[in-house]
C-alpha cells in the first residue's frame, strides 16, 4: 500500500498559489465556447439537449437461458444539433445496430437496442452510459433491470474438497435439480489444473415420467493426484425445450482442494491479490511434518513464473520440523493476471518434490513500491 501523504505547513502558501493559478486557467478555458472544460450548470435554450424517454428499462422476469432485447428511445429537445458520440454498455448486455457520432437535429429522435444475456440469477441491474454533446449532461445513464429466474439448482453449490490426504483417492458428488420442465443435462467438463487429475461423470436420476429432471455429478481424484493445491471449474450443460425450440442451459461450479501428506503447508496457494505495477512482494508459508518428525528441504526453485521473483526456504526450529518459505520480488510491469509455481525438494519418501502455487493480478495505473 502507498504511504499516506503528510501535511507540510511550510508548503501551504506554495500549494495555494498553484491552486489559484489552476483556477484562473480553468475559468479562462470555460469562457472559450470552442473548448469547454466540463459540463455547464445552467441550461441554455440554444444548446443541444439529450432527453431519454425510458431511462429505466425493466425487463421483469427473465429465465437465465434467455436473451432479451430492449429498445431505448431518446430525443434532441434542445436548440442545436445533438451528437450521440457513443453508447457504452456494461457486463451482461450489448448494443445492436447503433453507430457512434450520429447527429440529431432539434426535435429529432432516435433509439438504440440492447441485448441482455444473464450470467447469473436474481435481481440484476446493468448500467449503460450514453455520451453526447449535451453540455449540461454530457454522460447520461440508462438503467436496465431484470429478475433473472434460475433454471437449475444444485447442492452443494461449490465443489470444495478442502484439505485431503495426499496419496489417497477422493470423490465428491453434486445433486442438480431442474426448476423448469423438459430440461436435459448431458455433458460435464473440467477446466484448470483439476482437468489434469480429476474425472467427472453425470448420471440422470430423474424418476420415470417426471418432467423436472434430477442428476448426480461425481468428481473423482485418483490416488496418484500430485501433492499441493488443485483448482479449476466444472461446467455442466444441456438443453431445455421451449416454444422456440431447444435452448442451451448450463451451470458452472468452482472446484478446488489441497492434497497434503507427510508434509503439510499453512498455505499451498499463496494469494498475491491485486498489486500495482512493480509493487514489492513479500509472501510466506510454512511447511511442517504432519507427525512432528524432522525433515529436510534441500532446495526451492521458482518455475512457470514472470521474472523478478525469488524464493528461499529455511528451517524455523532447531529440530527442523518446520520450514519457512519466503517469496519476494516485484510485481510484473504489465497489467493482467499472473501465476507461478515454487518447486521444493525434500528428503521425505514419496514427497521428494512438492509444489506451492502463487497467483495475483497487476492493476492498470501507477506503479508503486
C-alpha positions in Angstrom: 0.0 0.0 0.0 1.4 3.5 -0.7 2.3 5.6 2.3 -0.3 8.2 3.4 0.7 11.8 2.4 1.8 14.1 5.2 1.0 17.8 5.6 3.8 20.3 5.4 2.7 23.7 6.7 5.7 25.5 5.2 4.5 24.5 1.8 0.9 25.7 2.2 1.4 29.1 0.6 3.1 27.5 -2.4 0.3 24.9 -2.8 -2.3 27.7 -2.5 -0.6 29.7 -5.3 -0.7 26.7 -7.6 -4.4 26.1 -6.9 -5.2 29.8 -7.6 -3.3 29.6 -10.9 -5.1 26.5 -11.9 -8.4 28.1 -11.0 -7.6 31.0 -13.3 -6.7 28.7 -16.1 -9.9 26.8 -15.8 -12.0 30.0 -15.6 -10.4 31.3 -18.8 -10.9 28.0 -20.6 -14.6 27.9 -19.6 -15.1 31.3 -21.2 -14.0 29.9 -24.5 -17.0 28.2 -26.2 -14.7 26.3 -28.6 -13.0 24.3 -25.8 -15.4 23.8 -22.8 -14.0 22.2 -19.6 -16.6 20.0 -18.1 -20.4 20.3 -18.3 -22.3 23.5 -17.8 -24.5 24.0 -14.8 -27.2 26.3 -16.3 -29.3 25.3 -19.3 -29.2 27.4 -22.5 -32.1 27.1 -24.9 -29.7 27.2 -27.9 -27.8 24.1 -26.5 -28.4 20.6 -27.8 -30.2 18.6 -25.1 -30.5 14.8 -24.8 -33.8 13.6 -23.3 -34.1 9.8 -22.8 -37.7 8.7 -22.8 -37.2 5.4 -20.9 -34.2 5.9 -18.7 -35.1 2.8 -16.6 -35.8 -0.3 -18.6 -37.5 -3.1 -16.6 -37.4 -6.5 -18.3 -39.3 -8.1 -15.4 -38.8 -11.9 -15.0 -36.2 -13.4 -17.4 -35.1 -17.0 -17.5 -31.4 -17.4 -17.2 -31.1 -19.1 -20.6 -33.0 -16.3 -22.4 -31.7 -13.3 -24.4 -33.9 -10.3 -24.1 -33.8 -7.2 -26.4 -34.8 -3.8 -25.1 -35.2 -0.5 -27.0 -34.0 2.8 -25.5 -35.6 5.9 -27.1 -34.3 9.4 -27.0 -34.9 12.9 -28.5 -33.0 16.1 -29.0 -35.1 18.6 -27.1 -32.5 21.5 -27.4 -32.0 24.2 -30.0 -28.8 22.9 -31.7 -27.7 19.7 -33.3 -27.1 16.9 -30.8 -24.4 14.3 -31.4 -24.6 10.9 -29.7 -20.9 10.1 -29.6 -21.1 6.6 -28.2 -23.2 4.1 -26.2 -21.2 2.2 -23.6 -22.9 -1.0 -22.2 -21.7 -2.8 -19.1 -21.3 -6.5 -18.5 -24.3 -8.6 -19.4 -25.7 -6.5 -22.3 -24.5 -5.3 -25.7 -25.7 -2.7 -28.1 -27.1 -3.6 -31.5 -27.1 -1.6 -34.7 -26.0 1.8 -33.3 -23.2 3.8 -35.0 -21.1 6.3 -33.0 -21.1 10.0 -33.6 -24.6 10.2 -35.0 -26.1 13.8 -35.3 -29.7 14.6 -34.4 -31.3 17.9 -35.4 -33.5 19.8 -32.8 -36.7 17.9 -32.3 -35.3 14.7 -34.0 -35.4 11.4 -32.1 -33.7 8.0 -32.3 -33.2 4.8 -30.5 -30.7 2.0 -29.8 -31.3 -1.5 -28.7 -29.7 -3.7 -26.1 -29.3 -7.4 -25.9 -29.4 -8.7 -22.3 -27.8 -12.1 -21.6 -28.0 -13.1 -18.0 -24.8 -14.5 -16.4 -26.3 -15.3 -13.0 -29.7 -15.4 -11.3 -31.5 -12.9 -9.0 -32.3 -9.2 -9.2 -29.9 -7.5 -11.5 -29.2 -4.0 -12.7 -27.0 -3.1 -15.6 -25.9 0.4 -16.5 -25.4 1.9 -20.0 -23.7 5.2 -20.5 -24.7 7.5 -23.3 -22.0 10.0 -24.2 -23.3 13.0 -26.1 -22.7 16.7 -27.0 -25.2 17.8 -24.4 -23.2 20.4 -22.5 -25.4 20.2 -19.4 -25.3 16.4 -19.1 -22.5 15.0 -21.3 -22.9 11.5 -19.9 -26.4 10.1 -19.3 -27.1 6.7 -17.6 -29.7 4.2 -18.6 -30.5 1.5 -16.1 -31.6 -1.9 -17.3 -33.1 -4.2 -14.6 -34.4 -7.7 -14.5 -35.3 -10.5 -12.2 -33.4 -13.5 -13.6 -35.0 -16.8 -12.8 -32.7 -19.9 -12.4 -33.4 -23.0 -14.4 -31.3 -25.3 -12.3 -30.3 -25.5 -8.6 -27.6 -27.6 -7.0 -26.4 -28.9 -3.6 -23.7 -28.2 -2.8 -23.1 -25.1 -4.9 -19.3 -25.4 -4.8 -17.1 -28.4 -5.2 -14.8 -27.9 -2.3 -12.6 -30.9 -1.4 -10.8 -28.9 1.4 -7.6 -30.3 2.9 -7.4 -34.0 1.9 -4.8 -36.7 2.3 -2.2 -37.0 -0.5 -1.8 -40.4 -2.0 -5.4 -41.5 -1.5 -8.4 -41.4 -3.8 -11.1 -38.8 -3.1 -14.6 -38.3 -4.5 -17.4 -35.7 -4.2 -20.9 -35.5 -5.6 -23.3 -32.7 -6.5 -27.0 -33.1 -6.9 -28.7 -31.0 -9.5 -32.4 -30.3 -9.8 -34.3 -28.7 -12.7 -36.7 -25.8 -11.7 -38.4 -26.0 -15.1 -39.9 -28.8 -17.2 -38.2 -30.5 -20.1 -34.5 -30.0 -19.2 -31.8 -32.4 -20.2 -28.2 -32.3 -18.8 -25.8 -34.4 -20.8 -22.3 -33.0 -20.6 -19.8 -32.2 -17.9 -16.3 -30.8 -18.4 -13.4 -29.6 -16.2 -11.0 -26.7 -16.7 -7.9 -25.6 -14.8 -5.3 -27.9 -13.4 -8.0 -30.2 -11.9 -8.7 -31.2 -15.5 -5.3 -33.0 -15.5 -6.1 -35.1 -12.4 -9.9 -35.4 -11.8 -12.6 -37.3 -13.7 -16.2 -36.1 -13.8 -19.3 -38.0 -14.8 -23.0 -37.2 -14.9 -25.9 -39.6 -14.1 -29.6 -39.0 -14.8 -31.5 -39.8 -11.7 -34.9 -38.5 -12.9 -37.8 -40.7 -11.8 -39.7 -42.2 -14.7 -42.5 -39.9 -16.0 -41.2 -36.8 -14.2 -40.8 -33.7 -16.4 -38.5 -32.0 -13.9 -35.2 -33.8 -14.0 -32.6 -34.6 -11.4 -28.9 -35.5 -11.9 -25.9 -36.5 -9.9 -22.4 -35.3 -10.9 -19.5 -37.3 -9.5 -15.9 -36.0 -9.4 -13.1 -38.4 -8.6 -9.5 -37.6 -7.8 -7.3 -40.7 -8.1 -4.6 -41.7 -5.6 -1.9 -40.6 -8.0 -3.0 -36.9 -7.7 0.1 -34.8 -7.1 0.8 -33.0 -3.8 -0.5 -29.4 -3.4 -3.3 -27.1 -4.5 -5.6 -28.1 -7.4 -8.4 -25.8 -8.6 -10.5 -25.1 -11.6 -14.1 -25.1 -12.8 -16.7 -27.6 -13.7 -19.3 -26.9 -16.4 -22.5 -28.9 -16.6 -24.5 -28.3 -19.7 -27.6 -29.4 -21.7 -30.8 -28.1 -23.2 -34.3 -27.0 -22.3 -37.3 -27.4 -24.7 -39.2 -24.2 -25.2 -41.8 -23.0 -27.7 -39.0 -21.7 -29.8 -37.2 -25.0 -29.8 -34.3 -26.3 -27.7 -32.2 -23.7 -25.9 -28.8 -24.3 -24.2 -28.6 -24.3 -20.4 -25.6 -24.6 -18.2 -24.3 -24.4 -14.6 -20.8 -23.5 -13.6 -19.1 -24.7 -10.4 -15.8 -23.7 -8.7 -13.7 -26.8 -7.7 -10.6 -26.9 -5.5 -8.7 -28.9 -2.9 -5.4 -29.1 -1.2 -3.7 -32.5 -1.2 -1.1 -32.9 1.6 0.6 -35.9 3.1 3.6 -36.3 5.5 4.4 -32.7 4.8 1.7 -30.1 5.3 1.7 -26.3 4.5 -0.1 -23.4 6.1 -0.9 -22.4 2.5 -0.4 -24.4 -0.6 -1.7 -21.5 -2.7 -0.2 -18.1 -2.0 -2.7 -15.4 -2.9 -0.9 -12.2 -4.0 -4.3 -10.4 -4.7 -4.3 -7.1 -6.6 -0.9 -5.3 -7.0 0.4 -2.1 -8.5 2.9 -2.4 -11.3 6.3 -3.1 -9.9 5.0 -3.3 -6.3 7.2 -5.1 -3.8 6.1 -8.7 -3.0 6.7 -10.4 0.3 4.7 -13.6 1.0 5.4 -16.6 3.2 4.1 -20.0 4.1 5.4 -22.7 6.5 6.0 -26.3 5.8 5.8 -28.8 8.7 5.7 -32.5 9.2 2.3 -34.0 10.0 3.7 -36.2 12.8 6.2 -33.7 14.2 9.3 -35.6 12.8 12.3 -33.7 11.4 12.8 -33.4 7.6 15.0 -31.5 5.1 14.1 -29.0 2.4 17.2 -29.1 0.2 16.1 -26.5 -2.4 13.3 -24.2 -3.6 13.0 -23.1 -7.2 10.5 -20.8 -9.0 9.1 -22.3 -12.2 6.4 -21.1 -14.6 6.6 -17.5 -13.4 7.3 -14.0 -14.6 10.8 -12.6 -14.0 11.6 -10.5 -10.9 10.7 -13.1 -8.2 13.0 -15.1 -5.8 12.3 -17.7 -3.2 14.1 -19.0 -0.1 13.4 -21.9 2.3 15.0 -22.2 5.8 14.3 -24.1 9.0 12.3 -22.3 11.7 13.3 -24.6 14.6 16.4 -26.4 15.6 14.6 -29.8 15.3 13.9 -28.9 11.6 10.3 -29.9 11.9 9.1 -26.6 10.4 10.4 -24.7 7.4 9.7 -21.1 6.3 9.3 -20.5 2.6 9.6 -16.8 1.5 8.6 -15.4 -1.9 10.0 -11.9 -2.6 10.4 -9.6 -5.6 8.4 -7.2 -7.6 5.1 -7.4 -9.4 5.2 -7.5 -13.2 5.3 -4.2 -15.1 2.4 -5.1 -17.4 -1.3 -5.2 -16.1 -3.0 -8.5 -16.0 -3.1 -11.8 -14.1 0.0 -13.8 -13.4 0.8 -17.1 -11.6 3.6 -19.4 -10.9 4.9 -22.5 -9.0 7.6 -23.0 -6.4 9.1 -26.5 -6.5 10.6 -27.7 -3.3 12.8 -30.8 -3.0 12.7 -32.7 0.3 14.1 -35.9 1.8 10.6 -37.3 2.6 9.9 -40.5 0.7 7.0 -40.1 -1.8 7.1 -36.4 -1.4 10.6 -35.6 -2.7 9.2 -32.8 -4.9 6.3 -30.7 -3.7 4.8 -27.6 -5.2 3.4 -24.4 -3.8 1.4 -22.2 -6.2 1.0 -18.5 -6.2 -1.2 -16.1 -8.2 -2.1 -12.5 -8.4 -3.0 -9.7 -10.7 -1.5 -6.3 -11.7 -3.8 -3.3 -11.8 -3.5 -0.8 -14.6 -2.3 2.5 -13.4 0.5 4.0 -11.3 3.5 1.9 -10.4 4.3 1.6 -6.7 6.7 0.2 -4.1 
